[in-house]
Amino acid sequence: MQWLTIYKKEMLEYWRNFSWVWVPVVFILLAIMDPLTTYYMPIILDKVGGLPDGAVIELPQMAATDVLMMSLSEFSSIGVIIIVAITMGIIAGERKSGVVELVLVKPVRYANYISSKWAAKLTLILVSYTIALLTSWYYVSILFEEIALLAFVQTLSFYALWLILVVTITIFYNTLLKTPGLVGALSVGTIIGMTAINAIFSHKLTWFPNNLSSYIRQLLHTGEIPTALWGTSFVTISLIVALLFLSFYTFQKKELA
């Protein structure tokens, strides 16, 4: 009951602050930006002008799978920053303002408080992400070539693990710190650090979470799920669970200190 009450409260707050409007809209814009610009680039360049008379612009035709991956790359960069920005104050802000003390005096279990906020934020982000990627898939199928529904669903599901990990990392720092800005900086810094580690040791860390995108690309090209993608997904899920339980522990320690 405690868990559901807090979850519903968060959902109501997202309606009140219009998060259910602007987050899906921003995600949709991110998802369709590359497919549309890639398809219409020759027309755009032609309209801009500045080319000799009779010049013809011919750009190489991109595969639909590569265009869909371009949409995912936007989530890996700008999308990550947006997710961190809307998550960095979810607990830290309430700790700083003293709201947490008022909530926990009920009493409310620490795990219920953290997990309900985590689940609520994931609901907002994953629903927005699903709508956005569906929109991208629609435009890619119309403008380029059709991508099989099964391959799309697999792509949607596997990449969602990366977004869940980003949210969980940010939640973890929320339980350590009371300054949202610092939470955001450390979350982004951690993700950048993971990217750097993967770039240096990619030949050894084949199941590192940052490899999800590259294995998803293989999935789209071959139509089969690479064995390494299952392993990477397992490691990512394990890391999510570990960070979530560590968040319960650190939050309880901080609040009881």
N, C-alpha and C positions, 0 to 999 in steps of 0.2 A: 504493500500500500504506500509506504514512504517513497519507494522508488518511482512508482507510477505518478504520484502527486508532483514530485519534482520534475519529472519528465514532461507532464502536461503543462506545468508552469513555464518551462522553457519553450515549449511549442507555442504557447499563447504569446510569450514575449516576442518570438520571431514574427508572429503575425502583426503585433503592435508596432514593431520597429521596421516593418516592411521587408524583412530579410527574405520572406517567401516570395517577394516580388523581384528585388534587385539581384539577389544571388543567382537565381536561374537565368535572368536576363544577361548578366555579365558572363556566366558560363556559356550560354548559347553563343554570344558574340565571339568568345574565345574559340569555340569549337568550329564555327562556320567561317571565320576570318580567312584562314589559309585555303580551304577548298574554293571559296568564291574568288579570292584574289588570284589564285593559281589558274583557274579556268578563264577568268576575264582579263588577265594580264595583257595578252596581245591587243585586245580591244582598247584597254586603258592606254597602252603605249601609242596606239594608232591615233587616239583622240588627242593625246598630249601634243603630238606632232613633233616637228624638229627633225624628221627623217627625209632623206632625198626622195624626190618623186619616183614612184614606181617601186620603192623599197617594200619588201614583204617581210613581216616579222614572223618567224617560225620558231616556236619554242618546242623542245622535246615533250612528247605526250607522257605525262606521269601516270603510273599505275594507280588504280583506285586505293589499293592497300597502302601505298606510300603517302597518299593524300590524307587518308584517315590517321596515319601515324603522325602527320603534321599537326593534326588537331590534338592528339595526345601530348605532343611535345609542348604545346601551349599550356596544357595543364601541369606539365612538369616544371615549367618556369613561372609564368605569370600566375597560373592557377595555384601553385604552392604558396606564393606570396599572399594571395588573397585568402587562402584557407588559414594560414598562420595569423593574418591580420584580424580575421573575424573570430579566432579562437583564443588569441593570446590574453584576453581579459576575462574569459568565461569564469575562471575561479580566482585568479590573481586580483581582478578588479573588486570582487566581492570580499576578498580577504583584506584588501587595502581599505575599503570603506566600512568594514566591520559587519557587513551583512551576514557573513559566514557564521559568526558567533551567535547571531539571532536565530539562524536556521538550525545550528547544531544543538542549541539548548533545548530543542523539542522533547526528546532527543532524536537525532537522525543518525543512522549509521554512516560512518565515513565512506565506506565502500558504496553505499547506496547513493550518497551525494555525488561522488566522483563519477560513478558509472552511468547514472541517469543523465548527467550533463554531457558526458562523452557520447552516449547514445543519441541524445537530442541533437547535438551538433552533427553527428554522422548522418542522421536522418535528413537534415537540411542539405548537407553537402552531397550526399549520395543521390538523393532525389534530383537535385539540380544538375549533378553530373550526368545522370542517366538521361534526363530530358535533353541536355546539351549534346551528348554523344549520339542520341537518336536523331537529332536534327542534322548533325554532321553526316551521319550515315545516309540519311535521306538525300541530302544534296550531293554527296559523293556518288551515290547510286544513280541519280538523275543526270549529273553533269559528266561523270566519267564512265564507270561501269559498275555493275551490281556486285556487292559483297554479300556472300552467303549469310543468312540470318544466324546460323549456328556459329560461324566464325566471329560475327559481330558480338553475339552474346558472350562468347568466351573471352573476347577482347575486353568487353565491358566489365566482366566479372574479375578477371585477373588484374586489370589495371586499378580497379577499385581498392585492391589491397594496398597499393602504394598511397592512395589518398587517406585510407584508414590509418596507415602508419604515420603519416604527416600529422594528422589530428592527434594521435596518441602521443607522439613526441611533444607536441605543444601542450597537451594536457599535463604531461609529466612535469614540464617546467613550470606550469601553473601551480603545481603543488609544492614547488620548491621556493618560489619567489612571489612577492607581492606587487611587483612593478610590471605591468603589462608590456611596456616597451622593451624591457630587458628580457622578458619571456619570449617575445617575438624575435629579438636579435639572436638569442641563444638557439631558438628553434631553427631559424634560417641558417645560422652558423653550423649547426649540427648536420643539417641536410647537405650543405655545401661540403662539409668535412667528409661525409659519407661518399659524396660524389668523387672527391679527390682520392680517397682511399681506394674506391673501386677502380678509378682510372690507373692507379699505380699498381695495384695487386689484382687486376681483373683476371689474370691467368691462373691465380690461385683461389680467389674468392668467386667461384663460378655461381654460387647460390646466393650471392649478396643481393639484398632487396633492390638496389639500384639497377640490377640487370633485368628487371621485369620487362621494361620497354623493349629491349633488344630481343628477348625471347618471344614477346608478343608479336614483334615484326616477323619472326620466323613462322609463327603460327599462322599469320595472315597470308604469307607467301606460299606455305606448303599445305595449309589446311589441316595440319596435324599438330597436336600439342607436344612440344619438345619435352623430353624427360627432364631437362634442366629447369623448365618452367614449373614443374611440379615441385622440385626440390627448392627452388627459390620461393615459391609460394608458401611452402612449409616453414622455411626459415623466417619469412616475413610475418606469418601468423604467430609463430613462436615469439618473435620479438614484440609484436603487438600485445600479446597476453602477458609477457614478462614486464613490459613497461606499464601496463595497466595495473598489475598487482603491486609493482614498485610504487606507483602513484598512490595507491591506497595506504601503503606503509609510510611513505614520506609525509603524506598529508596528515595522517594521524599523529606522527611524531612531532610535526611542526605545531599542530593545534594543541597538543597536550604539553608542549614544552613551556 
